[in-house]
Amino acid sequence: RLYSGTLNGEARLEASTRQLEFSGSSDFDLQRISPLLTEKSRDWLSQYSWITPPRVQAEGTLMLPEWTNRHPDWRGDVKPTVQLRGHFHLENGTFRKVPASTADSHFHYSNEVWRLPDLVVRRPEGRLELALESNERTRDYYFRIHSTIDVRALRPLLEPNQQRVLDLIAFTRPPTLDGEAWGRWYEPGRMGIRAHAALDHFTLRGESAEAFQADLEYTNRYLTLIEPRLVRDQGTQRLA
């Protein structure tokens, strides 16, 4: 028992093969153990906050280094053998000051690749569904996205000039977004997006519209709208 929660675990070591099997669950405040983590892990964890600590269940295996007196190469020899799978549930949390009612996902880790196949983030106005794959060796990532949340809620994640764009638009109903994104962490120029966006009953700079939809592509820091269609009281318009 620690930090208003619990940590439960069990492990089994096969000495002849050096294979370690483990499983466990926790519901204590992970932020309280940040002094024990590496600087990189602390930075990652600092992006999150919560009122109720997340509930996590996991199990996995790894291969321990050979039984010698030399200092083991944990990153080079052990980390590639780690296999992990589990599930987490979070209520009333935030990511970089963007609040969410709940967040749930299974997770898998093997060959130094993280996979979250069914992440669902719920907010009062809608939900965000993500499938994520992130390779720790190459730093490449891929997202599959379906969203019905108000994009203005993402304001804290944006640069000031990007935030001003959101100030120009008001929604009666949150937009629907289906798409995919890919790239390499810490290299913004490699980011690519392909998506379909649909909006109903919104205003832009005080001008109202019934609907808007378009396919969009973003590569090499250049955004392209494909066959955008705007519906207003005067009729439907194709936008060049």
Secondary structure, 3 states (H helix, E strand, C coil): CECCECEEEEEEEECCCCEEEEEEEECCCHHHHHHHCCHHHHHHHCCEEEEEEEEEEEEEEEECCCCCCCCCCHHHHHHHHCEEEEEEEEEEEEECCEEEEEEEEEEEEECCEEEEEEEEEEECCEEEEEEEEEECCCCEEEEEEEECCCHHHHHHHCCHHHHHHHCCEEECCCCEEEEEEEEECCEEEEEEEEEEEEEEEEEECCEEEEEEEEEEEEECCEEEEEEEEEEECCEEEECC
